[in-house]
Every structure is written in C-alpha cells, then in structure tokens.
Amino acid sequence: MASNNFIDYVKLICRSGKGGAGSHHFFRAKGLPNGGPDGGDGGRGGHIILEGNSQLWTLLHLQYQKHVFAKDGEGGGENLRSGAQGEDIVLQVPLGTVARDPDGTHLLEITEHGQRLILVPGGRGGWGNDHFKNSINQAPTYAQPGEPAIEAIIILELKLLADVGLVGFPNAGKSTLLSVVSAAKPKIADYAFTTLVPNLGVVAYRDYKSFVMADIPGIIEGAAEGKGLGTRFLRHIERNSTLLFMISCDSPDIAAEYQVLLGELEQFNPELLEKKRLLAITKSDMIDEELEAEIRETLPSDIPSIFISSLTNKNIVPLKDMIWKALEENRRNAAPVRQGFGEEDGEE
C-alpha cells in the first residue's frame, strides 16, 4: 500500500438530525366541530452510524469529508400522521476503527464485517397532543418539541487487526520475513525506515489454518520523544495478542536492544508489556553454529527465542510453530469481552 494512501487518523465534525416536533392539531369535520386532538408524533432525527467493511484497509475515503451532517426528522401532522424520520448517514470504515472524542474518551470500536454502531444518535421526535389527552384534559393544546441534534468532534483511529505484531529496529528484517511467510509485498531495501506504513500479511499454517501478521515501521531509541517515525504506528500492535521482537544477529548487544524496545513500548502503553512476547534473531545465515551458540548464551532468559534466516528459510517453519503455540495459549486464556458502544438496535 502506498504510504500516501494509508490514512489511519481522521477528525470529523458530526451533527445528527434533530427530532421533528409533535403536532397539536385537532380533528375538525362537518357535524363534528370538537373532534378532539389528533396530532401525530415527530420523526426521529438521522443517526450517524459506523459500519465495518472488511474490504477497507484505510480511512483515506474519509480524509476530506470533514463535516458529516444527518437529516432532521419532520414534524407530525394531522390525523395522527407521524413525521418522516431523518435519513441516517452510514460511514463505511475498516475493521479495527476506534472512535473517540478529543479528550480521549473511548466511544466505540468496529471489529467485525457488517457490524453497525451508532456513533452520534439522532434526536427523538416529540409526541403529538394525542398522547396527552385523558379524562381530565380532553383537549390538550400542547405537544412535545423534538430532541435537539447532537454536535460533536469525533476522531477516528485505525488500529489494524492482527494476531502477531513485528517489533524491531529499522533493517531488522521484519518486512523480509513478512514477504517470505505471506503473500504481502512490503517495500524492502538496504536502508533504514524502508517501511513507512504498516503492512499486513496472512500466514498459512498447517491443516489450512492461518494467522495475520502485522509489520510496523521500525522503532529507534527515543521514539517515545518523537525520534525517527516516533510511536505513531505503535497503536497498530495494541490489538495483537503476541509480539514478535526481531533483532539482527550482527547487533553488538542483543539483550540491550531488546530492553530498549521494551522501554519504548512501555512509554507508549505499559499494557503492551503484558502481551505474549517472542524473540527472533534474524539474518542468522551470516553466522556459523559456533557463533550462534555464543550469542544464544547472551539472550534474555525470560522470552522464548529462535534463530531464523528469511533468505535461506532457516527455522521459518519452527518459527510458525512457536507463534501458533503462543496464539493458542492466548486464546485459551482470553476472557470474552463485549466490544463497542452498543449495536444499532433499530430504535425509532
């Protein structure tokens, strides 16, 4: 995906439709001058709705749609006629889209294809005067106004949905691994920050199983302070259940680099450290078995590790096995959590 086409952040000014006013009409006919109240209800204002679309991978189509205004509901009429509802606006968004307000308050998130959630609800229509008649007040002259529209600034952020996220310094071999284990075609070159946008790939596994791998731009020391590409893309691994740390075998101190990466993740979001972690030592085709054994003695002891080479496919299959085992452990330990703000319930 071209970097100028990958948009994962948009700000929208939204306004739902206001509810239509109820009618305070009285029925009149020849021979029936006092027919009583027959004012109808006002129509509901239009909702602004988010709908998940698995065919979308970016918020590019919303980048220049700064204002989203739904239609107002129409007022009620005579003969108990209800006003027409305001037309809803449905915004198609990729899976993994999170909506929040400018203060950071989480509103909702879209995680399934076809899932519909109301982002900004329309105002309810007012009751007509027919609702207020009773034995004491048989000719009410009042009706409810419709509820006002809701105006809000909404921020949409895309957090890619993947099972495993690749974390490492620039030129650690993340994109190369993704291109080897999946059909993804990320940009690969021998200079830093080749990857400027996240990339996704579906990794085929045994017995027709598969998992999704996400490659994000490389992290450098000080990324939390804005160095390099900063931590802008780290949001895309917040949803990953497993993190695969990738460090080149020619690093002068693999353990130190691993601690630097952990520190940057912790500064961005401490909850990232609670995820299952694996360590892959890349480009191991450049070293012999003796040097590999020496390096293995220096690796962190609190994380499963493996030496791989995307060039020669060394240990690629065992790496898949390791990742799948971690994913299965996460699935067994995961408690079901209800996502989102609330599904569209067809409320009139």
C-alpha positions in Angstrom: 0.0 0.0 0.0 1.4 3.4 -1.0 2.3 5.5 2.0 0.3 8.5 0.8 -2.8 6.2 0.6 -2.6 4.8 4.2 -4.6 7.1 6.4 -5.2 5.9 10.0 -6.4 9.1 11.6 -9.2 11.5 10.7 -11.1 14.2 12.6 -14.8 14.7 11.7 -17.3 17.4 12.8 -20.5 15.4 13.2 -24.1 16.6 13.7 -27.0 14.2 14.0 -30.5 15.1 12.9 -32.9 16.8 15.3 -36.2 15.2 16.1 -39.3 16.6 14.5 -41.9 18.4 16.6 -45.1 16.7 17.6 -48.3 18.2 16.2 -51.0 19.9 18.3 -53.8 19.6 15.8 -57.5 19.0 16.5 -59.8 17.0 14.3 -62.5 19.0 12.5 -65.2 17.8 10.2 -68.7 18.7 9.2 -71.0 17.9 12.0 -68.0 17.2 14.3 -66.7 20.6 15.4 -65.0 19.2 18.5 -63.4 16.0 17.3 -60.6 16.0 19.8 -56.8 16.0 19.4 -55.2 14.1 16.5 -51.7 15.5 16.4 -49.1 13.0 15.2 -45.6 12.4 16.5 -42.5 13.9 15.1 -40.0 11.8 13.2 -36.6 10.8 14.7 -33.6 12.7 13.5 -31.0 10.8 11.5 -28.3 8.8 13.2 -24.6 8.9 12.2 -23.6 5.2 12.0 -20.3 3.4 11.6 -20.3 0.1 9.6 -17.5 -2.3 9.4 -16.2 -3.2 5.9 -13.5 -5.9 5.7 -12.6 -4.7 2.2 -11.3 -1.4 3.5 -7.8 -1.0 4.9 -7.5 2.7 5.4 -9.5 5.8 6.3 -8.5 7.5 3.1 -12.1 7.9 1.8 -12.9 10.0 4.9 -9.8 12.2 4.9 -11.5 15.1 3.1 -15.0 14.5 4.5 -14.7 17.0 7.4 -18.4 17.6 8.0 -21.0 14.8 8.5 -24.5 16.2 9.0 -27.5 13.9 9.2 -31.0 14.9 8.1 -33.6 16.3 10.6 -36.8 14.5 11.4 -40.0 16.0 10.1 -42.8 17.3 12.3 -46.0 15.3 13.0 -49.2 16.0 11.1 -53.0 15.8 11.5 -54.9 12.6 11.6 -52.2 11.1 13.8 -49.7 11.1 11.0 -46.1 10.7 12.2 -43.4 12.8 10.7 -40.8 11.1 8.4 -37.5 10.1 10.0 -34.4 11.9 9.1 -32.1 9.9 6.8 -29.2 8.1 8.6 -25.7 8.6 7.4 -23.7 5.3 7.3 -19.9 5.7 7.2 -18.0 2.6 6.0 -14.8 2.0 8.0 -12.2 -0.7 8.1 -12.1 -3.3 10.8 -10.2 -2.0 13.8 -11.5 1.5 13.7 -11.8 3.2 17.1 -13.9 6.3 17.7 -13.1 8.7 20.5 -13.7 12.3 21.4 -10.9 15.0 21.5 -10.4 14.3 25.2 -9.5 10.7 24.5 -12.8 9.2 25.8 -13.4 5.9 24.0 -16.8 5.8 22.3 -16.9 2.7 20.2 -14.9 0.4 18.0 -15.6 -1.7 14.9 -14.2 -5.2 14.9 -16.5 -7.3 12.6 -17.6 -7.0 9.0 -21.2 -5.7 8.8 -21.2 -4.5 12.4 -23.2 -1.3 12.8 -22.8 1.0 15.8 -24.5 4.4 16.3 -21.8 7.0 16.6 -24.0 10.1 17.1 -27.7 9.3 17.8 -30.4 11.5 16.2 -32.9 13.3 18.4 -36.1 11.6 19.2 -39.3 13.0 17.7 -41.7 14.8 20.0 -45.1 13.4 20.9 -48.2 14.9 19.4 -51.0 16.2 21.5 -53.0 13.0 21.1 -50.6 11.4 23.6 -51.6 13.9 26.4 -55.4 13.5 26.3 -57.0 12.0 29.4 -60.3 12.1 31.2 -59.5 15.4 32.8 -57.7 17.1 30.0 -59.6 16.0 26.9 -58.3 18.8 24.6 -54.6 19.3 25.3 -53.2 22.2 23.3 -49.5 21.3 23.6 -47.2 18.8 22.0 -43.6 18.0 22.6 -40.8 19.6 20.6 -38.3 17.2 19.1 -35.0 16.5 20.8 -32.2 18.7 19.6 -29.4 17.5 17.3 -26.1 16.4 18.8 -22.9 18.1 17.6 -19.6 16.5 18.3 -16.0 16.4 17.1 -15.2 12.8 16.5 -11.7 11.3 16.0 -11.5 8.0 14.1 -8.3 6.0 14.5 -7.5 2.8 12.7 -5.8 0.0 14.7 -5.0 -2.9 12.4 -6.4 -6.2 13.5 -3.7 -8.8 13.5 -2.7 -11.8 15.6 1.0 -11.1 15.8 2.9 -7.9 15.5 6.6 -7.5 14.4 8.6 -5.2 16.6 12.2 -4.2 15.9 14.7 -1.6 14.9 15.0 -0.5 11.3 16.6 -3.1 9.0 15.9 -5.9 11.4 14.3 -8.0 8.7 10.7 -7.5 9.6 9.4 -6.8 6.1 11.6 -9.5 4.6 10.1 -12.1 7.0 6.5 -10.9 6.2 7.2 -11.2 2.4 8.5 -14.8 2.9 5.7 -16.2 5.1 2.8 -14.4 3.4 1.8 -13.0 0.0 2.4 -9.5 1.2 4.8 -7.4 -0.8 6.2 -4.7 1.5 8.9 -2.4 0.3 12.4 -3.9 1.1 15.7 -2.1 0.8 19.1 -1.8 2.5 18.5 1.5 4.2 16.7 2.5 7.4 13.0 3.3 7.5 12.2 1.5 4.3 8.8 0.7 5.8 6.8 3.9 6.3 3.3 2.4 6.8 2.1 -0.8 8.4 1.7 -3.9 6.3 -0.5 -6.9 6.9 0.0 -10.5 5.7 -1.9 -13.7 6.1 0.4 -16.5 7.1 -0.6 -20.0 6.1 -0.2 -22.7 8.7 -0.7 -26.4 9.0 -4.1 -28.0 8.3 -5.4 -25.0 6.4 -5.0 -22.8 9.5 -3.7 -19.2 9.3 -2.9 -16.1 11.3 -2.4 -12.5 10.5 0.9 -10.8 10.9 1.5 -7.0 11.1 4.7 -5.3 10.2 5.1 -1.7 11.5 7.8 0.8 10.8 11.0 0.4 12.8 11.4 1.8 16.2 14.6 3.5 17.4 15.7 4.6 20.9 14.0 7.8 21.7 10.9 7.1 19.6 8.7 8.0 22.5 10.1 11.5 22.3 9.4 11.7 18.6 12.7 10.5 17.1 12.6 8.6 13.8 9.0 7.9 13.0 8.0 8.3 16.6 5.4 6.0 18.1 2.6 6.9 15.7 2.3 3.4 14.4 2.5 1.6 17.7 -1.2 1.8 18.0 -1.4 -0.9 15.3 0.1 -3.5 17.6 -2.1 -2.7 20.6 -4.6 -5.3 19.4 -2.1 -8.0 18.7 -2.1 -10.9 21.2 1.5 -11.8 20.5 4.5 -9.6 19.8 7.5 -11.0 17.9 10.6 -9.0 18.6 13.2 -9.2 15.8 16.8 -8.3 16.3 19.7 -8.9 13.8 22.4 -11.3 14.8 25.0 -8.7 14.0 23.8 -6.4 16.8 26.6 -5.6 19.2 24.3 -6.3 22.2 21.1 -8.1 21.5 19.9 -8.0 25.1 20.4 -4.3 25.3 18.5 -3.7 22.1 15.6 -5.9 23.4 15.5 -3.7 26.6 15.4 -0.5 24.5 12.5 -1.9 22.5 10.7 -2.8 25.7 11.3 0.6 27.1 9.8 2.4 24.1 6.7 0.2 24.2 6.3 0.8 27.9 6.5 4.6 27.4 3.8 4.4 24.7 1.5 2.0 26.5 2.5 -0.1 29.6 -0.2 -2.7 28.7 1.9 -3.7 25.7 4.3 -5.4 28.1 1.5 -7.7 29.3 1.3 -9.4 25.8 2.9 -12.7 24.9 6.5 -12.0 23.6 8.8 -14.0 21.3 12.3 -13.2 20.1 13.6 -13.9 16.7 17.3 -13.4 15.9 17.4 -12.6 12.2 19.9 -12.9 9.4 21.5 -16.0 11.1 22.7 -17.2 7.7 25.6 -14.8 8.3 27.0 -16.8 11.3 28.1 -20.3 11.9 26.9 -22.7 14.6 29.7 -21.8 17.0 29.0 -18.1 16.9 25.3 -18.9 17.2 25.9 -20.9 20.3 27.9 -18.0 21.8 25.1 -15.5 21.0 22.5 -17.8 22.5 24.2 -17.6 25.9 23.7 -13.8 25.9 20.0 -13.8 25.0 17.3 -12.8 27.6 16.2 -15.8 29.5 12.6 -14.6 30.1 11.5 -14.9 26.5 11.4 -17.8 24.0 13.9 -17.2 21.2 14.8 -18.7 17.9 17.5 -18.0 15.2 16.0 -17.5 11.7 17.0 -16.5 8.2 14.4 -15.3 5.8 17.0 -15.6 3.0 17.6 -19.3 3.4 14.3 -20.1 5.2 16.2 -21.3 8.2 13.8 -22.2 11.1 10.9 -20.4 9.4 8.6 -23.4 10.0 9.6 -23.8 13.6 9.0 -20.0 14.0 5.5 -20.5 12.7 5.0 -23.4 15.2 6.3 -21.1 18.0 3.9 -18.3 17.0 0.9 -20.7 16.7 1.6 -22.1 20.1 1.7 -18.6 21.6 -1.6 -17.7 19.9 -3.3 -20.9 21.1 -2.2 -20.1 24.7 -3.6 -16.6 24.4 -6.9 -17.9 23.0 -7.3 -20.3 25.9 -6.5 -17.6 28.5 -8.5 -14.8 26.9 -11.8 -13.9 28.7 -14.7 -12.9 26.5 -15.1 -9.1 26.4 -18.0 -7.2 24.9 -16.7 -4.7 22.4 -18.2 -1.5 21.2 -20.6 1.2 22.3 -23.8 -0.7 21.5 -25.1 -2.2 18.4 -27.7 -0.4 16.3 -30.9 -1.7 17.7 -33.3 -0.2 15.1 -34.7 2.2 17.7 -37.2 4.5 16.2 
